[in-house]
Amino acid sequence: MKIKFLTYLISPLVVAVVAIGATNAQTKIINQSKLAINGIGSIRVGMTVAEASKAAGIKLVGKVESSCYYVQPQGAPKGLGLMVTDGRIARVDVYDKSSVTTLSGAKIGDTEARIKALYPGQIKVSAHKYTGDSGGHYLTFVPKDKSDRSYRLVFETDGKRVLRFRAGKLPEVEYVEGCS
């Protein structure tokens, strides 16, 4: 009788803990992970979607449409997309009102001056393809380390503040229209 009672008591607790753990993993990849030039959290550029999903402990979902497409953490709020090219993660996009920051603390809403101060001497400024006439910029972090020379961190601004940013490998990180 005691064993049956314990089974009824413990089973729902185990289910609840597993469900909470899955929710926390999804929230963590969105809200707490830091974007590096070569990935976010435990997800690294170059991983397959299956490897990235396993490393992060979450399901990554998206529609495979061609050799280039995006996946997102299942059930997570919008604001994070992982570009997949030829079956491997190529870049990470941060957009909308995401609270994701870079390892240095850069985030959506930061001023151009703050980005330049966070990465002194490593920001290349260029006109935004669509808003350059009205002052928009790309602020591109170019790493100094030779081992990182094929990666970039690109901030898109309206000429004053960061609207979105992305990190990943060349040439994909510089694609202006994502997979389009």
DACORWO-V998103 format. One record per pair of residues at least 24 apart in sequence whose C-alpha atoms are under 7 Angstrom apart, sorted by the first residue. I is the first residue (numbers start at 1). J is the second residue. D is the distance in Angstrom with one decimal. If there is no record, write none. Layout:
I,J,D ; I,J,D
//
This chain:
25,57,6.4 ; 25,58,6.5 ; 26,58,6.3 ; 26,73,6.4 ; 26,76,5.9 ; 27,76,6.6 ; 30,80,6.9 ; 30,100,6.3 ; 31,99,5.6 ; 31,100,5.5 ; 32,100,6.7 ; 33,100,6.6 ; 34,100,6.3 ; 34,101,5.4 ; 34,102,5.1 ; 34,103,5.3 ; 35,101,6.1 ; 35,102,4.3 ; 35,103,5.9 ; 36,102,6.0 ; 36,103,5.9 ; 36,167,6.9 ; 37,151,5.9 ; 37,152,5.8 ; 37,153,5.7 ; 37,167,5.0 ; 37,168,5.6 ; 38,151,6.6 ; 38,167,6.7 ; 38,168,5.3 ; 39,92,6.6 ; 39,168,6.7 ; 45,89,5.0 ; 45,90,5.3 ; 45,91,6.4 ; 45,168,6.4 ; 46,88,5.3 ; 46,89,5.2 ; 46,90,6.3 ; 47,88,5.3 ; 47,89,5.5 ; 48,87,5.9 ; 48,88,4.4 ; 48,89,6.1 ; 49,88,6.4 ; 49,89,6.7 ; 68,179,5.6 ; 69,179,6.2 ; 90,168,5.8 ; 90,169,5.9 ; 90,172,6.4 ; 91,166,6.9 ; 91,167,5.5 ; 91,168,4.0 ; 91,169,6.3 ; 91,172,6.8 ; 91,173,5.9 ; 92,166,5.4 ; 92,167,5.4 ; 92,168,6.3 ; 93,165,6.1 ; 93,166,4.3 ; 93,167,6.8 ; 94,164,5.8 ; 94,165,5.3 ; 94,166,5.8 ; 95,164,4.6 ; 95,165,6.7 ; 108,162,5.1 ; 108,163,5.6 ; 108,164,5.9 ; 109,161,5.3 ; 109,162,5.0 ; 109,163,6.4 ; 110,161,5.4 ; 110,162,5.4 ; 111,160,5.6 ; 111,161,4.3 ; 111,162,6.3 ; 112,160,5.7 ; 112,161,5.8 ; 112,162,6.9 ; 135,159,4.7
//
